[in-house]
Amino acid sequence: MQSILPLPTQPVKPGTSTGQQFWHTDTQKTIESYSPADGQLIARVYASTRADYDRVVETAQAAFVEWRQVPAPRRGEIVRQMGEQFRHYKRELGTLVSYEMGKSLQEGLGEVQEIIDICDFAVGQSRQLYGLSMHSERPAHRMMEQWHPLGVVGIISAFNFPVAVWSWNAMLAWVCGDVCLWKPSEKTPLTALACQQIIGDVLRNNNVPEGVSCLVTGGRDAGEWLARDPRIALVSATGSTRMGKAVAEAVASRLGRSLLELGGNNAIIVSEHADLDLAVPAIVFGAVGTAGQRCTSTRRIIVQESIYDDVKNRLKNAYAQLRIGNPLDELFHVGPVIDQAAVHSYLAAINEIRELGGHFVVEPGVLNGLGFESECYVRPCIAEADNKWPVVQRETFAPILYLLKYTTLDDAISQQNDVPQGLSSAIFTLNLREAERFLSVAGSDCGIANVNIGTSGAEIGGAFGGEKETGGGRESGSDAWKAYMRRQTNTLNYGTTMPLAQGITFEL
Ligand code: NAD
C-alpha cells in the first residue's frame, strides 16, 4: 500500500520535547514503528536516554513553579485552544492513529474526537475545582478545604488508545495546575510526537513555560524510570495488569501516588427479556471493534439457556458478514492486531481452547496473501466455553468471544463477576427488576455497568476505570480531576480566644 501520509524519512529527533523545543541527544538508539496495516516501517524515533529523561524532569519541575501560579481558568483557556488545534488536525491525526495502530479510520477519528471532548470538559472543569467549607465546632472559626496541584504527573500509555488516554490525563492535569511527562507505548511513538507538534503552537503563543508538556520515548525501561522517581508526584499508568502490578509496587515503595487503568475481561449478560435487535450489534461491535484490542472489548457473553441457540445463530450470521482488511479503507469492519506477538497470543489462546474441548461456533484463523502482507490480520471467532477455564479467566487482546450459558440471573451475575478483572459489564434486558438488580450492590462488581448498551464506547463525561485487577483508578469525567490534586484542610480562627478542638482545656 502507498503511504497516504507525509511520513518522516529521517529518524524523528529526539524523544524529549515540550512541544516548543526539541533537545539534542547523543543516542543512536531508535524505536522502529511499523504499521500493522501494511507491515511498512513508517518511522524511526530516537529513544530517550536516562540523561535525556533527567533533563526533562528538571525542566518540568521548574515549569511547575510557574504554571501552578497561572489562574486555573487561564489554564483552561490554553486547553481550549489545544482543543481547537485538535479539531483542525482531526483528519490527519485520526489517519495516523489508524495507520500506526491499525484501528479503523472511523475509530481513529473517534479517538481524536475524545481528545476534543476532554478538552471541552477540562475547560469547564477549570472553573469548578471546588473544595467544601465546613462548620467548625469552635466559635469564630472557619473550616474549608482547598485543592492544590501535585507537581509532575507521569503518564504511561498503552498502544491501543495511543493518544486519547494521554489527553484524558493531560488536559485535566493541566487545568489542575500540574505539568505532564508522557511516556507513550513504544509501539505507537509517532502519534505521540504528532500530538506534541499539534499543541506546540498553542504553548508558544501563550508563553507557556518550557516543560509543561513533556515527552520521553522508550519501552519498559523508560516507564520504570517514572515509576521509581520520587520527583514524579503521580504516575498514571494504562496497560496490562502485569505492568500495573510492577508500577504499583515501585510507586508504593516510595509512597507515591499511582492511578492504574489495566486489563479488562468484560461480559454482556443476554437475558430472555432482551431485545436481540439491540444486543447482537452491540455484542459484535464490542467483540470485533479495534480487532478486540480495547480494554473494554466484549470477551464473554453470558446467555440465558432458553435463547442460547437463537443468539448463537444470530451471532454466526452477523460474523459471516464481517469484512476484514485495511483499516484505512472504510469498506472493512475489522483491521489487524498490533503485531506478530499479538497474533501469537491469539493462536496460543485458540490452541488452549481446543485442548480444553471448546467448540468454535465461528472458526479462527490468520489471513495471508494480497492485502494481508503484514500477517497481522486474524479472524474474529466465537468459542463455546466454560467461565472457569484459565483461558477465559485471562484477557487475550484479540477478537475471541466466549459464549457461556446461564439458568438464573444470580448465576449469570456470579459468572460475570467471577474473573480477576473488573472493568466493564452490561446486561441486555427489558425487565426492570433484572436491570436494577444488575446495577445494585448485589449486581455487577465492575467500574462500568451498562443496561442495553455494550461494554465498550465510554463517553468522557463519566469516570472511567475498573476494580480488582483492572487497578481501581478513575480518569476522565465526573470528579476524576481530584486524582490530579492534593487536598488541604484549612481552619482559620478570627476570634480573640484559643479554644481547642474536642473541648480540651490547656491552661498556662
Ligand atoms: P503493556 O502493559 O505492554 O504496556 C503499556 C505501557 O506500559 C507501555 O508504555 C510500556 O512501555 C509500559 N510498561 C511496560 N512494562 C512496564 C513496567 N514494568 N514499568 C513501567 N512501564 C511499563 O500494555 P499494551 O500491550 O500496550 O496495552 C494493552 C493493555 O492495556 C491491555 O491489557 C488493555 O486492557 C490495557 N488497557 C487498559 C485501559 C484501561 O483504561 N483500563 C485502556 C487501554 C488499554
Residues whose N, C-alpha, C, O or C-beta is under 5 A from the ligand:
A	BS01	NAD	I156 S157 A158 F159 K183 P184 S185 E186 G218 G219 R220 G223 E224 T238 G239 S240 T241 M243 A246 E261 L262 G263 G264 R294 C295
